[in-house]
Amino acid sequence: MHGDAGDNPPGVFGTQGVPASSNKPPGLYEPISWTDNQHNFWLFGGLQGGLYGDMWKYEVATNYWTWVKGNAGVNVPGVYGTQGIPSPSNHPGGRGYGGLGWVDSLNNLWMFGGWGYDAAGQYGPLSDLWMYNISTNEWTWMKGSTQGYQLGNYGTIQVSSPGNEPGNRYEFNTGWTGENNDLWMFGGESQQVGSINLSDVWKYDLSLNEWTWMQGAAASAGYQSAVYGTQGVSSPLNTPGSRSVYCVSKDVAGKFWMFGGYYSFPTPAYNDIWMFDPALLEWTWMGGSTLPDDAGNYVALCDTLPQLLASRYENRSNWTDACGNLWTFGGVNNNSGALTDLWVHKTSTGKWIWANGSSSGNVSPVYGTQGVPDPANIPGGRSGTGTWTDSDGSLWLFGGFTFNYACKNDLWRFVPDSLCVGGNCIESQSQVSFAANDTQVCQKYCIDFFDFSLNNPTAWQWNFPGGAPSSSIDQNPASICYNLPGVYDVTLTTTSANGTSTLTLQNYITVYPTPPFPTITQVGYTLTSSSASSYQWQLNSTDIPGATNQSYTILQTGYYTVIISDANGCVNSTTLYVLISGIQEAMSDGSILIYPNPSSGSFIVEWLNPERIGTGGLMAGEVSIDVVNILGQKVFSSEESQSIGTAANFSKGVYTYKKEIYLSDVARGVYFIEIKTENIFLKKKVIITNISDEK
């Protein structure tokens, strides 16, 4: 479609910002490529005689390239500016060797890592995160270090923190944009404990500008071997192990897929395919060999019998079609060299179909006539390309290395053959698409489902095994409740002008059991819950701020509830009524304070003389404190002379008379505390609940 047939061609940059038929990027190995939300193609950096830091845009409708940003030279240091602040002068610097790119829902282009030149012009592996705003033509340094060779800071797994950093990494392409516009990535090669391949999964939250280590081993754990488990069965123990992977896709259900890659450069390489569920944070081995450097099983082009492509890496030529199927072209096999075969993995059947190209390695390209399709045309064996998909579902490939390590700038287009591979969702199952507002819930929770089918349906039949109701004919059924724990399929059959189509997502809904009711034990004034993942204590149905530990020391009488949650976030609760021993609670009417003194088995009655009485000075004379039961019988009396003072030596203010009354003097019950003086009578009700020596 464009570019040169020769090796190592220079670029024709033209005028920055101006498209032209003669413009073309130089021949490049491992640039970063994006398809934006309007199906324009974008290309940054890459290697040929140095590392470029230029940004290019290609428009399918005109077949024109535009040099839109960056320097036309190589090995330029990055200009970072201020973190989080866009600027026309910002640019990431020359880089390549497998940096990672994403596109968010606002059509911004994101880039992480690779090997290149930092702010000081030093050459090395990078850990910086950048965002490019298409509308303003500006880069923003969002996160990470301005220097190369930075180590990761993993923090606590699944806990977001401003200080978390994945560390430097390169030679990978395992990035996905999640359903919540989060950016996800896996593994890659790194210089953190020497040269190592990683097995960690990270998520970047755009709203928080924070990384979270979500799954897998930290770099300090060293190389990790793959744990395959049972094919097709998800498990928290499964892991692809440490590897660099270049081929990824995202299916219509929001699951992440990846294929092949290598464990430690350049061997061994794999041809296994994995699926990662971002909701469960679990890997599933979906197919391929568990053995390294597998030769594959090439039966025939377009054959639906079980076939398998050879192990490979650096196959950055990969695409996701409208059905969520994964396509991959070429790459490097340790035995055959640079590959030129095109395969599609059908998500609906789990089968690979060999769609085009040769099973042999190191095949030379056949160009034919530019702009004219021909069955004989072939890009030849190559790796490290840029790739895109257009609005018609065609696959596009740019540049990369040939088997003789020459850089290319040729642009190719491949139109899938519907008779061979089903085309753009021709098979009935791929026409149907749906999603749920949540796929992991606790029992007795309800879920809403949404139809996203592409075949213009006029009727819908949903089946929800384990759900209530268990079926629906609504387009978007709401409040499907799951009362029992388990893992459940969901099936949608749609009816359109072309007939009926069905999609079943197996094990789509996971329902976790409600944890058992917690038990509360009381020792003194301390309440302790049975063990759980988290706790929240309440008093009289209101959260107690900061009371989130397993134990809580009570301060007053009331109904105490502990709400516990387990590792799945499911909750349960228990409530206990607790009386403070001795005095029900500290009481005050502004003149009398009554409060327990548990250490001595007594309570304190404290009278506050609020003001000077009259003008003749402060009250002096006899003070009487009586304890009277509800029958009016005096059970305790204290009369004594209490000289408080006179106006001559006391100023106006508050003065206190305090009396300690031992609980052994009274029984449980309702009492009234009476304070009498010559001209004051005060009375306060109190409840005595415990008369033990301990309390």
C-alpha atoms as one frame of an Amber mdcrd trajectory, in Angstrom:
protein
   0.000   0.000   0.000   2.891   2.401   0.681   6.620   2.655   1.346   9.697
   1.108  -0.232  10.539  -2.414  -1.313  14.227  -1.905  -0.504  16.089  -2.431
   2.757  16.878   0.255   5.365  15.158   3.121   3.524  15.433   6.663   4.917
  12.312   8.572   5.820  10.760  11.400   3.841   9.504  13.736   6.551   8.172
  16.586   4.442   6.718  19.508   6.402   5.683  18.774   9.966   1.891  18.665
  10.249   1.302  18.547   6.477   0.170  15.244   4.853   1.661  14.370   1.455
   1.786  11.353  -0.822   5.577  11.393  -0.772   5.861  11.371   3.051   6.945
   8.126   4.662   8.612   7.055   7.907  12.070   5.514   7.715  12.490   1.765
   7.905  11.883   0.891  11.570  12.218  -2.058  13.928   9.887  -2.280  16.964
   8.168   1.104  16.867   5.097   1.687  19.035   1.795   1.754  17.127  -1.795
   2.732  17.982  -5.164   2.678  16.184  -7.171   5.622  17.508 -10.935   5.643
  17.992 -11.434   7.097  14.491  -9.296   4.308  12.952  -6.336   6.569  12.151
  -2.948   4.875  12.460  -0.198   6.295  14.691   3.474   5.358  14.882   6.227
   6.446  17.283   9.957   5.775  17.518  11.699   2.594  16.509  15.205   1.580
  15.459  17.279   2.153  12.323  20.844   3.367  12.808  19.704   4.807  16.139
  16.437   5.327  17.992  13.845   7.715  16.604  11.521   9.896  18.711   9.146
  11.067  15.967   5.349  10.672  15.786   3.588   9.784  12.509  -0.065   9.543
  11.464  -1.483   7.539   8.540  -4.976   8.062   7.098  -6.498   5.116   5.243
  -8.821   7.267   3.125  -5.981   9.276   1.538  -3.096   6.777   1.805  -1.010
   9.688   3.175   1.510   9.785   6.001   1.949  12.922   8.140   4.953  13.673
  10.344   3.133  15.283  13.265   5.625  15.595  16.135   9.203  15.055  17.280
  12.675  15.326  15.827  13.658  13.870  12.464  16.985  12.742  13.940  17.925
   9.823  16.190  19.043   9.325  19.808  17.397  12.522  21.074  17.094  12.783
  24.905  13.642  13.112  26.430  12.252  16.493  27.502   9.990  15.701  30.450
   8.824  19.114  31.635   6.627  19.035  34.739   4.881  15.790  35.634   1.188
  15.927  34.755   1.501  19.196  32.760   1.282  19.090  28.938   3.632  21.290
  26.940   4.483  21.762  23.240   8.160  21.257  24.111   7.670  17.909  25.888
   8.710  14.766  24.042   9.649  11.240  25.207  12.971  11.091  23.360  14.313
   8.405  21.051  13.184   4.909  22.026  12.242   1.483  20.727  12.850  -2.168
  21.578   9.353  -3.028  22.637   7.707  -0.131  24.435   4.010  -0.479  25.179
   1.030   1.525  23.882  -2.656   1.918  24.811  -5.604   4.048  23.621  -8.094
   5.321  26.226 -11.788   6.111  25.751 -11.024   9.831  25.265  -8.778   8.979
  22.286  -5.530   9.762  24.099  -2.480   7.670  23.217  -0.453   6.230  26.111
   3.088   4.852  26.085   5.255   3.096  28.675   8.877   2.031  28.816  11.017
   0.614  26.051  14.763   1.161  25.658  15.896   4.662  24.834  17.333   7.989
  25.934  16.336   9.536  29.251  16.320  13.217  30.284  20.109  13.219  30.723
  20.647  11.622  27.322  21.692   8.313  28.892  20.867   5.146  26.937  19.009
   2.410  28.843  15.721   0.740  29.819  12.965   3.194  30.737  10.050   3.185
  33.192   8.257   6.415  32.246   4.571   6.715  31.337   3.501   9.290  28.729
   0.181  10.501  27.309  -0.222  12.087  23.866  -3.261  14.326  23.293  -4.193
  14.104  19.611  -6.282  17.292  19.592  -3.538  19.498  21.119  -0.547  17.626
  19.623   1.139  17.639  23.049   2.912  15.045  25.175   2.477  14.848  28.971
   4.890  13.005  31.258   2.434  11.284  33.618   4.432   8.923  35.827   7.765
   7.211  36.385  11.368   8.322  36.448  13.189  10.648  34.059  16.202   8.313
  34.328  16.817   4.845  32.970  17.467   1.618  34.880  14.900   2.431  37.586
  13.866  -0.414  39.896  10.243  -1.238  40.619   8.460  -0.350  43.841   5.785
  -3.011  44.192   4.145  -1.914  47.446   1.335  -4.187  48.634  -0.324  -6.445
  46.080  -3.725  -5.127  44.899  -3.302  -1.902  46.902  -2.949   1.316  44.926
  -0.351   3.820  46.103   1.281   6.969  44.668   4.675   5.379  45.327   4.072
   2.183  43.330   6.187   1.815  40.163   6.537  -1.195  37.815  10.193  -0.404
  37.122  11.987  -0.428  33.773  10.907  -2.917  31.115  11.109  -3.454  27.363
  10.705  -6.164  24.693   7.001  -6.776  25.279   3.586  -5.795  23.923   1.265
  -7.222  26.576  -0.977  -4.236  27.237  -4.768  -3.977  27.401  -7.254  -1.166
  28.073  -9.753  -2.386  30.693 -13.506  -1.881  30.842 -13.054   0.980  33.340
 -10.472   2.710  31.114  -7.638   1.314  33.257  -4.369   0.385  31.564  -3.112
  -3.162  32.190   0.225  -4.805  31.383   2.058  -8.079  31.923   5.686  -9.133
  32.154   8.405  -8.054  29.761  12.157  -7.962  30.007  13.794  -5.780  32.660
  17.069  -4.745  34.238  15.971  -4.940  37.883  17.886  -7.932  39.294  20.210
  -8.232  36.356  18.545  -9.002  33.048  15.308 -10.816  33.831  11.903 -11.575
  32.347   8.946 -10.767  34.593   5.616 -12.437  35.410   3.804  -9.548  37.132
   0.467  -7.954  36.200   0.018  -4.197  36.755  -2.929  -1.807  36.450  -2.718
   1.960  35.996  -5.693   4.032  37.204  -6.001   7.160  35.050  -8.179   8.993
  37.578  -5.707   8.444  40.455  -2.496   8.521  38.389  -1.414   5.452  40.366
  -0.039   2.009  39.558  -1.237  -1.127  41.357   0.610  -4.442  41.395  -2.342
  -6.771  40.749  -0.958 -10.295  40.337   2.153 -12.401  39.805   5.616 -12.389
  41.337   7.724  -9.317  42.029  11.017  -8.836  40.185  12.960  -9.726  43.331
  11.512 -13.269  43.197  13.516 -13.987  40.038  12.461 -16.127  37.088   9.100
 -17.870  37.519   8.187 -21.118  35.767   4.787 -21.495  34.130   2.018 -23.299
  36.031  -0.507 -24.521  33.462  -3.122 -26.253  35.592  -6.004 -27.765  33.600
  -6.622 -26.455  30.086  -9.664 -24.186  30.011  -9.952 -24.002  33.819  -9.141
 -20.797  35.672  -7.120 -21.029  38.894  -5.366 -18.567  41.206  -2.312 -20.867
  41.000  -1.989 -20.655  37.208   0.712 -18.432  35.730   2.333 -18.113  32.293
   5.597 -17.634  34.160   8.280 -15.084  33.361   8.272 -14.128  29.702   8.251
 -11.418  27.050   5.083 -11.603  24.937   4.303  -9.595  21.795   0.886 -10.909
  20.710  -2.293  -9.867  22.593  -6.022  -9.305  22.130  -9.136  -8.462  24.125
 -12.352 -10.410  23.545 -15.935  -9.126  23.522 -16.377 -10.184  27.161 -13.470
  -7.976  28.292 -11.024 -10.842  28.912  -7.327 -10.395  28.035  -5.553 -12.888
  25.738  -1.889 -13.413  24.875   0.085 -15.868  22.774   3.629 -17.278  22.856
   6.723 -15.257  23.691  10.022 -16.300  25.225  11.152 -17.182  28.737  14.695
 -15.832  28.533  16.017 -14.344  25.317  16.241 -15.978  22.890  15.147 -19.355
  24.246  12.930 -21.045  24.964   9.948 -19.782  22.934   6.334 -20.963  23.298
   3.126 -21.374  21.291   0.685 -21.527  24.207  -2.282 -19.181  24.461  -3.501
 -17.726  27.771  -6.560 -15.807  28.929  -6.497 -13.414  31.903  -9.725 -12.438
  33.674  -9.243  -8.917  35.133 -12.251  -9.438  37.402 -10.984 -12.700  38.943
  -7.283 -11.810  38.582  -6.705 -15.366  37.361  -4.967 -16.909  34.348  -6.372
 -19.748  32.245  -4.274 -21.855  29.886  -6.528 -22.023  26.810  -4.444 -24.047
  24.355  -1.079 -24.754  22.759   1.837 -26.807  23.950   3.364 -26.688  27.413
   6.740 -27.542  25.852   9.175 -24.922  24.535  10.122 -24.454  20.862   7.205
 -26.551  19.588   7.181 -26.990  15.788   3.394 -26.704  15.522   1.010 -28.748
  13.387   0.428 -27.289   9.900  -2.355 -29.237   8.147  -3.660 -26.972   5.382
  -4.685 -23.392   4.784  -8.229 -22.625   6.016  -8.583 -26.114   7.492 -10.804
 -26.329  10.601  -9.110 -29.501  11.838  -6.950 -29.016  14.929  -3.858 -27.099
  13.858  -1.159 -25.301  15.787   1.366 -22.694  14.751   5.028 -22.956  15.672
   6.447 -21.304  18.816   7.573 -17.707  18.308   8.417 -14.307  19.726   8.712
 -10.702  18.445   5.445 -11.277  16.559   4.192  -7.711  17.135   2.076  -8.181
  13.992  -1.114  -9.006  15.873  -4.681  -7.783  15.707  -8.097  -8.204  17.343
 -11.068  -8.392  14.976 -14.667  -7.365  15.670 -15.429 -10.852  16.985 -12.672
 -10.670  19.595 -10.530 -13.184  17.669  -6.739 -12.927  17.879  -4.678 -12.716
  14.682  -0.894 -13.048  14.469   1.635 -12.852  11.641   5.293 -13.838  11.526
   7.745 -13.415  14.363  10.850 -15.461  15.084  11.074 -19.209  15.676  14.348
 -20.463  17.139  14.530 -23.302  14.613  12.972 -21.837  11.460  14.026 -18.202
  11.658  11.773 -15.298  10.625   8.209 -16.530   9.953   5.689 -15.415   7.352
   2.528 -17.325   8.341  -0.779 -15.659   9.291  -3.071 -17.339  11.852  -6.335
 -16.533  13.595  -7.414 -17.952  16.947 -11.221 -18.302  17.023 -12.391 -17.327
  20.497 -15.748 -19.050  19.967 -14.239 -22.476  19.171 -10.767 -22.302  20.720
  -9.237 -23.400  17.384  -6.371 -21.947  15.372  -6.885 -21.494  11.609  -3.896
 -21.082   9.301  -5.118 -18.252   7.059  -2.172 -17.288   4.824   1.564 -17.549
   4.266   4.149 -20.304   4.382   5.019 -22.811   7.091   8.686 -22.272   6.191
  10.898 -19.615   7.694  13.018 -16.862   6.103  10.741 -16.397   3.076  11.488
 -13.338   0.932   8.744 -10.765   0.321   6.713 -10.682  -2.901   5.464  -7.123
  -3.465   3.478  -7.304  -6.706   2.015  -3.957  -7.781   1.521  -1.290  -5.135
  -2.168  -0.889  -4.250  -3.210  -4.081  -6.116  -4.116  -7.218  -4.114  -2.776
 -10.553  -5.343  -2.816 -14.047  -3.791   0.904 -14.289  -4.486   1.789 -11.174
  -2.463   3.497 -11.798   0.869   5.428  -9.476   3.246   7.987 -12.223   3.841
   9.487 -13.354   7.116   9.754 -10.501   9.590   9.434  -9.385  13.175   9.085
  -6.208  15.235   6.435  -4.541  13.072   3.768  -1.898  13.643   0.140  -3.000
  13.235  -3.380  -1.544  12.983  -6.965  -2.459  12.024  -9.231  -0.227   9.941
 -12.997   0.338  10.127 -13.597  -2.383   7.504 -11.838  -5.032   9.580  -8.725
  -5.205   7.399  -5.351  -5.918   8.983  -2.425  -3.523   8.406   1.301  -4.148
   8.914   4.279  -1.759   8.779   8.012  -2.302   8.573   9.973  -4.354  11.077
  13.013  -6.601  10.577  13.367  -9.089   7.734  15.201 -12.371   8.271  18.466
 -10.653   7.186  17.951  -7.941   9.857  17.132  -5.195   7.367  14.684  -2.493
   8.491  11.575  -1.909   6.387   9.068   0.930   5.931   6.612  -0.933   3.674
   2.908  -0.783   4.555   0.725  -3.835   3.840  -3.022  -4.484   4.004  -4.672
  -7.899   4.430  -8.411  -8.456   3.891  -9.666 -11.599   5.719 -11.389 -14.183
   3.540 -14.827 -14.993   4.969 -14.807 -18.411   3.268 -11.566 -19.252   5.035
 -11.876 -17.813   8.523 -15.433 -16.506   8.858 -14.648 -12.872   8.105 -16.077
 -10.143  10.287 -18.280 -12.152  12.617 -20.014 -14.234   9.954 -20.268 -17.254
  12.216 -23.472 -17.003  14.270 -21.879 -17.115  17.700 -19.606 -14.138  17.008
 -22.547 -11.900  16.063 -23.823 -12.012  19.623 -22.194  -9.961  22.339 -23.215
  -9.049  25.859 -21.805  -7.928  29.161 -22.826  -7.669  32.815 -22.406  -4.771
  35.218 -20.599  -7.216  37.511 -19.352 -10.772  37.060 -18.255 -11.459  40.653
 -20.868 -11.031  43.364 -21.793 -12.366  46.767 -24.807 -14.631  47.104 -28.206
 -12.934  47.150 -26.847 -10.067  45.046 -28.377  -9.088  41.702 -26.799  -8.325
  38.311 -27.867  -6.284  35.267 -27.102  -7.600  31.760 -26.682  -5.616  28.536
 -26.964  -6.727  24.916 -24.205  -5.504  22.548 -24.974  -7.785  19.600 -23.890
  -6.714  16.125 -26.588  -8.445  14.029 -29.470  -5.987  14.638 -31.576  -8.424
  16.672 -35.327  -8.037  17.053 -35.822 -10.638  19.828 -33.754 -11.949  22.711
 -33.743 -15.122  24.788 -31.498 -15.098  27.849 -30.764 -18.108  30.050 -29.296
 -17.656  33.532 -28.593 -21.031  35.197 -28.535 -20.395  38.927 -30.219 -17.007
  38.536 -33.635 -15.789  39.593 -35.358 -15.403  37.263 -33.549 -18.048  35.243
 -34.528 -16.595  31.853 -35.637 -13.361  30.223 -36.802 -12.031  26.849 -35.812
  -8.432  27.608 -33.022  -6.887  25.575 -31.269  -5.693  28.741 -32.564  -7.743
  31.681 -32.044  -6.186  35.111 -31.909  -7.577  38.639 -30.998 -11.191  37.934
 -30.343 -12.441  41.464 -28.018 -15.266  42.437 -28.960 -16.804  45.777 -26.535
 -19.720  45.914 -22.753 -19.666  45.562 -21.217 -21.196  42.453 -19.897 -20.496
  38.948 -22.548 -20.047  36.264 -22.800 -19.820  32.462 -24.871 -17.170  30.693
 -26.435 -17.726  27.256 -27.986 -15.191  24.884 -29.833 -16.198  21.717 -30.817
 -13.359  19.390 -33.200 -13.370  16.462 -32.578 -11.114  13.468 -33.400 -10.974
   9.766 -30.643 -13.543   9.200 -31.988 -16.050  11.732 -30.949 -16.937  15.267
 -27.481 -16.581  16.794 -26.269 -17.847  20.166 -23.419 -17.005  22.491 -22.651
 -18.870  25.720 -20.018 -17.464  28.053 -18.955 -20.344  30.263 -18.207 -19.711
  33.933 -19.097 -16.060  33.329 -20.686 -15.344  36.718 -18.932 -16.191  39.982
 -21.082 -16.079  43.136 -19.183 -16.146  46.412 -20.774 -17.522  49.592 -21.779
 -15.239  52.445 -19.298 -15.691  55.301 -20.636 -17.222  58.559 -22.109 -14.937
  61.199 -19.252 -13.549  63.265 -19.129 -14.232  66.988 -18.371 -11.533  69.556
 -16.592 -12.336  72.799 -16.390  -9.864  75.691 -13.548  -9.569  78.175 -14.047
  -6.613  80.463 -14.842  -3.629  78.296 -13.192  -5.144  75.175 -15.242  -6.828
  72.422 -13.487  -9.155  69.960 -14.880 -10.488  66.691 -14.118 -13.863  65.181
 -11.477 -13.727  62.433 -12.220 -12.069  59.072 -10.488 -10.006  56.368 -11.852
  -6.653  57.543 -14.033  -5.235  60.305 -16.279  -2.259  61.024 -17.777  -1.718
  64.479 -21.034   0.167  64.952 -22.829   1.612  67.973 -26.603   1.680  67.669
 -26.366   1.060  63.876 -23.909   3.936  63.284 -20.301   3.374  62.212 -17.740
   4.146  64.917 -14.986   6.170  63.200 -11.687   4.329  63.156 -13.125   1.160
  64.739 -11.858  -1.204  62.016  -9.775  -3.655  64.061 -10.773  -7.120  65.219
 -11.235  -5.820  68.789 -12.897  -2.690  70.117 -13.001  -1.295  73.663 -16.461
   0.088  74.422 -17.041   3.495  75.992 -20.755   3.412  76.724 -23.795   1.184
  76.940 -25.557   0.290  73.675 -26.056  -2.132  70.810 -22.662  -3.019  69.317
 -22.499  -4.495  65.790 -19.465  -5.875  64.008 -19.661  -6.036  60.198 -17.049
  -8.409  58.795 -15.994  -9.047  55.197 -14.035 -11.950  53.719 -11.368 -11.997
  51.008 -14.077 -11.805  48.309 -15.685  -8.718  49.820 -18.764 -10.577  51.052
 -20.142  -9.382  54.395 -22.055 -10.563  57.451 -22.710  -9.078  60.885 -23.638
  -9.775  64.501 -25.080  -7.407  67.133 -24.623  -7.567  70.917 -26.175  -5.390
  73.625 -23.575  -4.356  76.211 -24.002  -2.549  79.571 -21.110  -0.637  81.038
 -20.462  -2.213  84.435 -21.305  -0.233  87.612 -22.879   2.924  86.276 -24.836
   2.626  83.072 -23.063   5.649  81.650 -21.483   8.896  82.724 -24.349  11.288
  83.432 -24.444  15.011  83.793 -27.133  17.662  84.065 -24.639  20.481  84.378
 -24.528  20.277  88.206 -24.036  16.577  89.021 -21.551  14.191  87.414 -21.865
  10.464  88.120 -19.291   8.066  86.735 -17.831   4.665  87.596 -14.515   3.965
  89.228 -14.159   0.260  88.348 -10.669  -0.105  89.817 -11.974   0.434  93.353
 -15.509  -0.967  93.013 -17.088   2.438  93.552 -18.689   5.345  91.815 -18.037
   9.037  92.114 -20.667  11.678  92.740 -19.360  15.110  91.921 -21.291  18.307
  92.550 -20.334  21.479  90.717 -21.260  24.632  92.624 -21.911  26.761  89.548
 -21.978  30.301  90.894 -21.603  32.458  93.950 -24.946  32.535  95.778 -26.281
  36.008  96.482 -23.805  38.651  97.545 -22.757  37.313 100.889 -20.019  35.091
  99.548 -19.794  31.474  98.497 -21.941  28.876 100.176 -20.445  27.220 103.211
 -21.827  24.767 105.699 -23.301  21.261 105.640 -23.481  19.258 102.427 -25.608
  16.115 102.278 -25.345  13.452  99.562 -28.055  10.785  99.800 -28.720   7.688
  97.692 -32.454   6.925  97.568 -34.083   3.902  95.980 -37.264   3.984  93.901
 -39.375   3.398  97.070 -38.002   6.594  98.554 -35.885   4.713 101.094 -32.485
   6.222 101.888 -29.815   3.521 101.361 -26.793   5.749 101.778 -26.277   9.108
 103.490 -23.335  11.390 103.993 -23.576  14.553 106.035 -20.535  16.607 106.758
 -19.476  20.161 107.161 -17.837  21.462 104.018 -16.313  24.892 104.240 -15.919
  26.169 100.677 -14.930  29.715 101.302 -16.085  33.303 101.213 -16.021  36.106
  98.745 -13.017  37.523 100.502 -10.673  34.815  99.305 -12.506  33.281  96.274
 -13.514  34.898  93.034 -16.684  34.055  91.173 -16.435  30.640  89.467 -17.132
  26.901  89.607 -16.218  24.886  92.714 -16.426  21.187  93.271 -17.513  18.871
  96.052 -16.702  15.192  95.379 -17.808  12.040  97.229 -16.867   8.419  96.518
 -19.582   5.827  97.263 -18.691   2.118  97.329 -20.968  -0.246  95.439 -20.986
  -2.727  98.273 -23.171  -0.216 100.097 -26.016  -0.583  97.597 -27.692  -3.308
  95.535 -28.509  -3.338  91.818 -31.404  -1.147  90.827 -32.614   2.332  90.014
 -31.546   5.071  92.445 -31.612   8.808  92.823 -28.616  10.812  93.930 -29.702
  13.802  96.043 -27.460  16.711  97.008 -28.727  19.071  99.695 -27.322  22.205
 101.205 -28.867  25.029 103.123 -30.492  26.483 100.030 -29.863  23.973  97.176
 -31.528  20.663  96.346 -30.303  18.668  93.276 -31.491  15.247  92.190 -30.169
  12.796  89.502 -31.347   9.334  88.430 -28.726   6.557  88.040 -28.843   2.816
  87.316 -26.534   0.472  89.229 -26.017  -2.673  87.080 -23.158  -4.535  88.741
 -21.834  -4.682  92.291 -19.006  -7.188  91.902 -15.674  -6.406  93.441 -14.092
  -6.451  89.989 -16.396  -3.834  88.516
